[in-house]
Amino acid sequence: MKDSEPGTLIVASAPIGRPEDASPRLASALAGVAMIAVEDIGRLRRLAAALGVKPAGRFVTYSNGVEQARVPGLLAALESGDDVLLVTAAGMPGVSDPGYRLVAAAAAAGLRVTVLPGPSAVTAALAVSGLPSDRFCFEGFPPRGEGKRARRFAELADEPRTLVFFEAARRAATTLAELAAAFGPDRRAVVCRELSKTHEEIRRGTLGELAEWAAGGLLGEVTLVVAGSPVRAGARHAAVAGRPARAAQTERALHTRRVPQTVRALTPAEAAAAAEVAAREAAGTPRKEAIAAVAKETGLRRREVYDAVVVARRR
């Protein structure tokens, strides 16, 4: 029998530029939690010092390279009663930063997850862009490979919603030129550089104009906001409505497969496996292949991984 209640996973937004943008709740959490899972320990220590806070908890590195490996240990800490604070270098965990796998695994295990809202480059750039913000989609960083980028931009050319991208400063000019080629050089866009920092810059224009401007080189953190396609979404809606019956049947079949009769609690290993399958599916890997790969990597049987995925989706 457990001596204490399970802990809470606290997902916290960190400033994207100025330390004073940190919320009082983040400062309080830094001073009080037992464990801090953080992308960049040095950067968080500097933030804590700027806030006048001495972190009380143990630091655990939680970066892209070790994200999957850290999940079981962090789940075990939560199960034992420790609160865990999840923080990335800047912005909100899970938004083009580590965090999704841990949150998904904690939710699958039935653990409490809460959020400390705060700065986000996505919404900050959208707000200052002056482009329609009632509906938008966030694309994160464009694919690295030239072929993948071209295909992705071609897929997005008719997207009616405003698009938000992250991009490295050294690749911004190339990306703007490729977007101009895919969307047309006259599509409106905004480049947001160093948001909330001393050298913040908001540059507005067409994709063609911005590509030419950026060719001179950019520095700092860059967020791109691109207007959606002026073409109405009617054709897209018609295409969706006319999907082959087989596709609709496949979707319904996903909800009728054999599932465990009761929604049981998942072990940390099962919750981590389910989260990893979900992450791979989101990246485009078919579910069957994702389950097979995760089973091989974790040592769990395929059926165990499959059942964990089903239980996680039913919570």
VENBELHU-V756871 format. One record per backbone hydrogen bond with DSSP energy under -1.0 kcal/mol. CO is the residue of the C=O (numbers start at 0). NH is the residue of the N-H. E is the energy in kcal/mol with one decimal. If there is no record, write none. Layout:
BEGIN
co | nh | e
CO | NH | E
CO | NH | E
END
This chain:
BEGIN
co | nh | e
7 | 83 | -2.1
8 | 113 | -2.7
9 | 85 | -3.3
10 | 115 | -3.0
13 | 90 | -2.4
17 | 20 | -2.0
18 | 21 | -2.1
22 | 26 | -1.8
23 | 27 | -2.3
24 | 28 | -2.3
25 | 29 | -2.6
26 | 30 | -1.5
28 | 32 | -2.3
29 | 55 | -1.4
33 | 57 | -2.4
34 | 84 | -2.7
35 | 59 | -2.7
36 | 86 | -2.6
37 | 61 | -2.9
39 | 43 | -2.1
40 | 44 | -2.4
41 | 45 | -1.9
42 | 46 | -2.0
43 | 47 | -2.8
44 | 48 | -2.4
45 | 49 | -2.2
46 | 50 | -1.7
47 | 52 | -3.0
57 | 35 | -2.9
59 | 37 | -2.4
62 | 65 | -1.2
62 | 66 | -1.1
65 | 69 | -1.9
69 | 73 | -2.1
70 | 74 | -2.6
71 | 75 | -2.2
72 | 76 | -1.9
73 | 77 | -2.1
74 | 78 | -2.8
75 | 79 | -1.7
76 | 81 | -2.3
77 | 6 | -3.6
77 | 80 | -1.3
82 | 34 | -1.3
83 | 9 | -3.3
84 | 36 | -2.9
85 | 11 | -2.6
86 | 38 | -1.5
90 | 13 | -2.3
91 | 94 | -1.8
93 | 95 | -1.0
97 | 93 | -1.0
98 | 102 | -2.4
99 | 103 | -2.7
100 | 104 | -2.3
101 | 105 | -2.6
102 | 106 | -2.5
103 | 107 | -2.2
104 | 108 | -1.7
105 | 110 | -2.6
106 | 109 | -1.3
111 | 8 | -2.6
113 | 10 | -2.9
115 | 12 | -2.3
119 | 123 | -2.2
120 | 124 | -2.3
121 | 125 | -2.0
122 | 126 | -2.3
123 | 127 | -1.7
124 | 128 | -1.1
134 | 161 | -1.4
136 | 163 | -2.0
139 | 165 | -2.0
144 | 148 | -2.6
145 | 149 | -2.3
146 | 150 | -2.2
147 | 151 | -2.5
148 | 152 | -2.8
149 | 153 | -2.0
150 | 154 | -2.0
151 | 155 | -1.5
155 | 158 | -1.8
158 | 228 | -3.4
161 | 136 | -2.5
162 | 225 | -2.9
163 | 138 | -3.1
164 | 223 | -2.7
167 | 170 | -1.4
170 | 174 | -2.5
171 | 175 | -2.6
172 | 176 | -2.1
173 | 177 | -2.3
174 | 178 | -2.6
175 | 179 | -2.3
176 | 180 | -1.9
177 | 181 | -2.0
178 | 182 | -3.4
179 | 183 | -1.6
183 | 186 | -1.5
184 | 207 | -2.4
186 | 206 | -2.1
187 | 226 | -2.6
188 | 204 | -1.9
189 | 224 | -2.7
190 | 202 | -2.8
191 | 222 | -2.6
192 | 200 | -2.5
193 | 196 | -2.0
196 | 199 | -1.5
200 | 192 | -3.1
202 | 190 | -2.9
204 | 188 | -2.7
205 | 209 | -2.8
206 | 210 | -2.3
207 | 211 | -1.7
208 | 212 | -2.3
209 | 213 | -2.8
212 | 215 | -1.2
213 | 216 | -2.5
220 | 193 | -2.6
221 | 166 | -1.7
222 | 191 | -3.1
223 | 164 | -2.9
224 | 189 | -2.8
225 | 162 | -3.1
232 | 236 | -2.4
233 | 237 | -2.2
234 | 238 | -2.1
235 | 239 | -2.1
236 | 240 | -2.5
237 | 241 | -1.5
239 | 242 | -1.6
243 | 247 | -1.3
244 | 248 | -2.5
245 | 249 | -2.3
246 | 250 | -1.9
247 | 251 | -2.1
248 | 252 | -2.3
249 | 253 | -1.2
251 | 254 | -1.4
252 | 255 | -1.5
261 | 263 | -1.3
266 | 270 | -2.9
267 | 271 | -2.4
268 | 272 | -2.1
269 | 273 | -2.7
270 | 274 | -2.3
271 | 275 | -2.1
272 | 276 | -2.3
273 | 277 | -2.2
274 | 278 | -2.2
275 | 279 | -2.2
276 | 280 | -2.6
277 | 281 | -2.3
278 | 282 | -1.2
279 | 284 | -2.6
280 | 283 | -1.6
285 | 289 | -2.6
286 | 290 | -2.9
287 | 291 | -2.1
288 | 292 | -2.5
289 | 293 | -2.6
290 | 294 | -2.4
291 | 295 | -2.0
292 | 296 | -2.1
293 | 297 | -2.3
294 | 298 | -1.9
300 | 304 | -2.2
301 | 305 | -3.0
302 | 306 | -2.8
303 | 307 | -2.1
304 | 308 | -2.3
305 | 309 | -2.3
306 | 310 | -2.7
307 | 311 | -2.5
308 | 312 | -1.9
309 | 313 | -1.1
END
